[in-house]
Amino acid sequence: MDKKQAIIAFGALSQESRLDVFRRLVQAGNQGMLSGEIATALGQKQNTASVNLSILLRAGLIRNERDGRTVRYFADFQGVGGLLGYLMEDCCGGQADQCRPLIDQVMTGRGC
């Protein structure tokens, strides 16, 4: 991930209802959720949830898959790993080899 994409990702997470959507998808793990389920769980209007999902999708923090006539959303653990890896790439006072195991684990994007 580069600086511009990191700024977009942080911008997507900087709004309360989008952060709630993202955290809900992290909690859902590999099962993901339908947009209507997300809206209901968070007490959001369907159109608000759809806008939030669209912004998080463009930021690379979530992904979606068609599930019949509906769309299921998931936290994109690789995208999150890319963001965390970007933040940590210069860690440990410039001695990234000390942090390398953690960075490698984050960058693999392993989810639940």
VENVENNOR-V717752 format. One record per pair of residues at least 24 apart in sequence whose ideal C-beta (glycine too) atoms are under 8 Angstrom apart, sorted by the first residue. I is the first residue (numbers start at 1). J is the second residue. Records with the same first field share a line. If there is no record, write none. Layout:
I->J, J
This chain:
1->60, 82, 83, 85, 86
2->86
3->86
5->59, 60, 82, 86
6->83, 86, 87
8->58, 59, 60
9->59, 60, 61, 79, 83
10->83
11->59
12->55, 56, 58, 59, 61
13->59, 61
15->52
17->42, 44, 48, 52
18->52, 55, 56
21->49, 52, 53, 56
22->56, 61, 62, 75
25->62, 73, 74, 75
26->75
28->74, 75
29->75, 111, 112
30->74, 111, 112
32->65, 72, 73, 74
33->72, 73
34->67, 70, 71, 72, 73
35->70, 71, 73
36->70
38->73
75->111
76->109
77->109, 110, 111
78->108, 109
79->109
80->109
81->106, 107, 108, 109, 110
82->107, 109
